[in-house]
Amino acid sequence: MALVGKKFPNLDVDAITDMGDTFKLNVYEEAVNKGKKVLLFWYPKDFTFVCPTELGDLADRYKKLQDIGAEVISVSTDTAFVHKAWYDNSETIAKIR
């Protein structure tokens, strides 16, 4: 099913962000309406052996993605508590803003 260009439903979820403990997807709606792109990067679980590599690559390229008008949001099924523990215990994951 192709969802490119479709409106994504609003989400308010527990999260680890620089904006607080709740992530609100509608914060990005105005940016999208102005032509900015949002990349939702879904991965299965924290503390896995593949995900840090992919997330680290995104972190390394984050500034470049922002420069071309994109914002990156990473999402998994783990809780905010697990995200925080992974962030605190992995040098690769700690690079993520």
C-alpha positions in Angstrom: 0.0 0.0 0.0 1.5 3.3 -1.1 1.1 6.1 1.5 3.6 8.6 0.1 1.9 12.0 0.0 -1.0 10.9 2.2 -1.8 12.6 5.5 -0.5 10.6 8.5 -2.7 10.4 11.5 -1.8 12.5 14.6 0.1 10.6 17.2 0.7 11.6 20.9 3.0 8.9 22.4 5.6 8.6 25.2 9.0 9.4 23.7 12.5 10.5 24.3 12.9 13.8 22.5 14.4 17.2 22.9 10.9 18.6 23.0 9.9 16.7 26.2 8.5 13.3 27.1 5.6 13.2 24.6 6.0 13.1 20.9 3.3 14.8 18.8 3.4 14.1 15.1 1.2 17.1 14.3 4.1 19.4 15.3 5.5 18.5 11.9 2.3 19.1 10.0 3.0 22.8 9.4 6.5 22.0 8.2 5.2 19.4 5.8 2.6 21.9 4.5 5.6 24.2 3.7 7.3 21.5 1.7 9.5 19.9 4.3 9.7 16.1 4.2 9.4 13.8 7.2 11.2 10.5 7.2 9.6 8.0 9.6 12.2 5.3 10.2 10.6 2.2 11.7 12.8 -0.4 13.4 11.8 -3.5 15.4 13.4 -3.3 18.8 16.1 -1.5 20.8 19.2 -3.4 21.8 19.3 -5.4 18.6 22.5 -5.9 16.5 21.2 -4.4 13.2 19.3 -1.3 14.3 22.3 0.6 15.9 24.1 0.5 12.5 21.1 1.9 10.6 20.3 4.5 13.3 23.9 5.5 13.6 24.0 6.1 9.8 20.9 8.3 10.0 22.5 10.2 12.9 25.7 10.7 10.9 23.6 12.1 8.0 21.1 14.0 10.0 22.5 17.5 9.3 22.7 16.7 5.6 19.1 15.5 5.6 18.0 18.7 7.4 19.9 20.7 4.8 17.8 19.2 2.0 14.6 19.9 3.9 13.9 16.6 5.7 13.3 15.7 9.3 14.0 12.2 10.7 11.8 10.4 13.3 12.8 7.0 14.4 10.1 4.7 15.8 10.0 1.2 17.4 7.6 -0.8 19.5 9.7 -0.5 22.6 8.8 1.8 25.5 10.3 5.2 26.2 12.1 3.6 29.2 13.8 1.1 27.0 14.8 3.9 24.5 16.3 5.9 27.4 18.3 2.8 28.6 19.6 2.1 25.1 20.5 5.8 24.6 22.3 5.9 27.9 24.3 2.6 27.2 25.2 2.9 23.5 27.7 5.3 22.0 26.1 4.9 18.6 22.6 5.5 19.8 23.8 8.5 22.0 24.6 10.3 18.7 20.9 10.5 17.9 19.3 13.9 18.5 
